[in-house]
């Protein structure tokens, strides 16, 4: 049986000095982490020009008044044309769902979108276009260089629609006030 990395299912919280502007004030849910690299979804950056009904129309998925109102997020800079549904573990796709931990799963198939368009599917869900990815050792190096803080994930931070406060709330899990953070880091 494969051992789960201690970083899988954790939140990565971007430090103020994050060099990549795409990740400024980002909260990333780490879906997978191993010696081969890491994959996660930014959970606090709504996509500016895309909404869920328009996305369903683009994919020719019928929807009506019962369709779930799912916010579309920028999941990261890798494969922006590919969609991922991060969701509660109460739903499992017949075509492939990856269990991230006991309460959270990830699906990247059309059937989960079809269920959501019907008003069914997982109880809680977040749709992301693209993902955040790191090669072998890259994420560990970024953490060691003070690019990211690591915190336990909480469902409200993953799934609620209060995106503007997710970064601050994620820091609060660690007992950190954002005002106390510095954009520069030091070494002793």
C-alpha positions in Angstrom: 0.0 0.0 0.0 1.4 3.4 -1.0 2.3 5.7 1.9 0.5 9.1 1.8 2.8 12.1 2.0 2.3 14.3 5.1 1.7 17.3 2.8 -1.2 15.6 0.9 -4.5 17.2 1.9 -2.8 20.2 3.5 -3.2 23.9 2.7 -0.3 25.9 1.3 -0.5 29.5 2.2 1.5 31.9 0.1 3.8 34.2 2.0 3.7 37.9 1.3 7.1 37.7 -0.5 5.9 35.1 -3.0 7.9 35.7 -6.2 5.2 34.5 -8.6 2.3 37.0 -8.9 -0.1 34.2 -9.9 0.3 32.8 -6.4 0.1 36.1 -4.4 -2.1 35.6 -1.4 -3.0 32.2 -2.7 -4.4 29.3 -0.6 -3.7 26.0 -2.4 -5.2 22.7 -1.4 -2.6 20.0 -2.0 -4.4 17.1 -3.7 -1.3 14.9 -4.2 2.3 14.9 -3.1 5.1 12.3 -3.6 8.7 12.0 -4.5 7.5 12.6 -8.1 6.1 16.1 -7.4 2.9 17.7 -6.2 -0.4 18.8 -7.5 -2.9 21.2 -5.9 -5.7 23.6 -6.6 -5.9 27.3 -5.7 -9.1 27.6 -3.7 -9.4 31.3 -3.2 -9.1 32.9 -6.6 -12.4 33.0 -8.6 -12.0 33.0 -12.4 -12.7 36.5 -13.6 -14.6 35.8 -16.8 -16.2 32.4 -16.4 -19.3 31.3 -14.5 -20.6 27.8 -14.1 -23.7 28.1 -16.3 -21.6 29.5 -19.2 -19.1 26.7 -18.7 -21.9 24.1 -18.8 -23.2 25.7 -22.0 -19.7 25.6 -23.5 -19.5 21.9 -22.7 -23.0 21.3 -24.1 -24.2 20.0 -20.7 -27.9 20.7 -20.2 -28.8 22.5 -17.0 -31.9 24.2 -15.6 -33.3 25.8 -12.5 -32.1 22.9 -10.4 -28.4 23.3 -11.4 -26.0 23.9 -8.6 -24.4 27.3 -8.5 -20.7 26.4 -8.3 -18.1 29.2 -8.4 -15.4 28.7 -11.0 -11.9 29.2 -9.7 -8.4 29.7 -11.2 -6.9 26.4 -10.0 -3.4 27.3 -11.1 -1.2 28.0 -14.1 -0.9 24.5 -15.5 -3.4 23.3 -18.1 -5.9 26.2 -17.7 -8.3 24.5 -20.2 -8.7 21.4 -18.0 -11.3 21.4 -15.3 -11.2 19.7 -11.8 -13.9 19.4 -9.3 -12.7 19.3 -5.7 -15.6 17.9 -3.7 -16.8 16.2 -0.5 -16.3 12.4 -0.4 -20.0 11.7 -0.5 -19.8 11.4 -4.4 -17.7 9.0 -6.4 -17.6 9.2 -10.2 -18.0 5.9 -12.1 -15.3 7.1 -14.4 -12.6 8.0 -11.8 -12.5 9.9 -8.6 -9.4 10.3 -6.6 -9.8 10.2 -2.8 -7.5 12.9 -1.4 -8.2 12.1 2.2 -11.2 10.7 4.2 -13.4 13.7 3.5 -12.2 15.2 0.2 -12.1 13.8 -3.3 -11.1 15.1 -6.8 -12.9 14.3 -10.0 -11.9 15.5 -13.5 -14.6 13.8 -15.6 -17.7 15.3 -17.3 -20.1 13.1 -15.3 -19.6 15.1 -12.0 -20.4 18.3 -13.9 -23.5 16.6 -15.4 -24.6 15.6 -11.8 -24.1 19.2 -10.6 -26.0 20.5 -13.6 -28.9 18.3 -12.5 -28.8 19.6 -8.9 -27.2 16.3 -7.7 -23.6 15.2 -7.1 -21.4 16.0 -4.2 -22.8 18.0 -1.3 -19.9 20.4 -1.4 -17.9 21.3 -4.5 -15.4 23.7 -6.0 -14.7 23.8 -9.7 -11.2 24.8 -10.8 -9.7 25.5 -14.3 -6.1 24.5 -14.3 -4.0 23.3 -11.5 -0.8 24.1 -9.6 2.0 21.7 -10.1 5.6 21.2 -8.8 8.3 18.9 -10.0 10.3 16.6 -7.7 11.7 18.5 -4.8 10.4 21.9 -6.1 7.7 22.4 -3.5 9.9 21.3 -0.6 12.5 23.9 -1.8 9.8 26.6 -2.0 8.7 25.8 1.6 12.3 25.8 2.8 12.8 29.3 1.2 9.8 30.6 3.1 7.5 30.8 0.0 4.7 28.8 1.7 3.3 28.0 5.1 1.6 24.7 5.6 -1.7 24.3 7.6 -4.4 21.7 8.1 -7.2 22.0 5.6 -10.7 23.0 6.8 -13.9 22.4 4.7 -15.1 26.0 5.1 -11.8 27.3 3.6 -12.1 24.8 0.7 -15.7 25.1 -0.1 -17.4 28.3 1.1 -17.8 31.3 -1.2 -15.9 33.8 1.0 -12.8 33.8 -1.3 -11.6 37.2 -0.2 -11.1 36.1 3.4 -9.7 32.6 2.8 -6.0 33.6 2.9 -6.5 35.4 6.3 -8.6 32.5 7.7 -5.9 30.0 6.6 -3.3 32.0 8.4 -5.5 32.1 11.5 -5.4 28.2 11.6 -1.7 28.7 12.4 -2.4 31.5 14.9 -0.8 34.1 12.5 -2.0 37.6 12.0 -1.2 38.7 8.4 0.0 42.1 9.7 2.8 40.3 11.5 4.2 38.7 8.3 7.1 40.2 6.5 7.7 40.0 2.7 11.4 39.3 3.4 12.9 36.4 5.2 16.1 36.0 7.1 18.5 33.3 8.0 20.2 32.8 11.4 
